[in-house]
Amino acid sequence: MKVRSVRHRGLRQLLSYDNPRFLPQDLTDRVRKILTALILAGSMDDFAANAPRGWRVHRLSGDRQKQWSISVSSNWRITFEEENGFIDRLDLEDYH
């Protein structure tokens, strides 16, 4: 899938310049693995079916029902919207 828009500055720097400077250092390796798997996936169905259980891939609910969430650590999540193989509004969020 292709990333079309990124909200989080650290994710943008990592994807554009391979620069993890604006990401929490303890999350960098896991974020790289998740983004790599997400970009290489043919579709969200493929990604969700093959993702490790610990990533807890799921669609959000309520007013965010168009978004997906992937667990990075206990309180950090990668969130995004997916449409026709494009990833939009890619973000790294602290849920607490």
N, C-alpha and C positions, 0 to 999 in steps of 0.2 A: 504494500500500500504506500501511497505517497503522502508526505506531510505537506499540507498546503498553508497552514498558519499555526504559529506558536505564540502563546501568551507569555510564558515564563522566560525571563531573560537568560537564566542559566541553561535551560533546554535549547534555546535559540543559539547560544554560543557553542554548546556542545555539538549540535547538529551542523552548524555552519562552519565552524573553525576547529572542531575537536578540542575545544577549550572548556574544561570543567570548573574553571575558576569561580563561577557564580552558583555552583551547586554545593550543598553540604558534602563535605569530603567523605563521610561515612556512607553516603548513598550513591556515589558516582559509579561504582562497578555494577550495582544492581540496575541503576537507571540505564546504563549502556546496554546491558543484556535485554532489558525490556524493550527499549527502542529498536534495537537490532531485530528482535523477533517480530515486533510490530511492523516494521518496514518490509521485512522479508515475507510476511504473511500474504497470501493471495487474497484473503478476505477476513472479515471479523469472525465469521464462523470458523474458519481454519485456525485463526489465532486463538480463539476461546477454547476450541477443542484440544489444542496441543499445548497450551500454556501450563506450566507447573501449578499444582493446586495452591501453593503458597502465594501465588500472585493474586488470587481471589478476583479473577476477571468477572465483572458483572455490569449490567446496565443500571444506572441510577433511577430513582423514582421521583414522583412529584413534579415540581417545576423544572427538574433537571433530567427528565426521562429520555431526552435525546442523547445524553452523555454516557460514556463508558468510564469505568474506574478500574485501575490496576493497583494493587497494593505494592508499595516499595518497601516500607518498613511499618512499624506499629502504628504510626500516625501520619505517614506521608503517602500520598496517592498521586498517580499520574491519571489525569482526567482528559477526555477529549470527546469530540463528536466525530462520527464516521458516516460518510455518505458516498456511495458509488466508488469505493476504493480510495477515497481521499480522507485524510485525517485533518480536522480543523480544530482550532482553539486548544491545541495541546498545552497542558498546564501541569505544574507540579504544585500540589496543595498540601498544606499542613492542616489536617482535619481537627486538631485540638488546639 
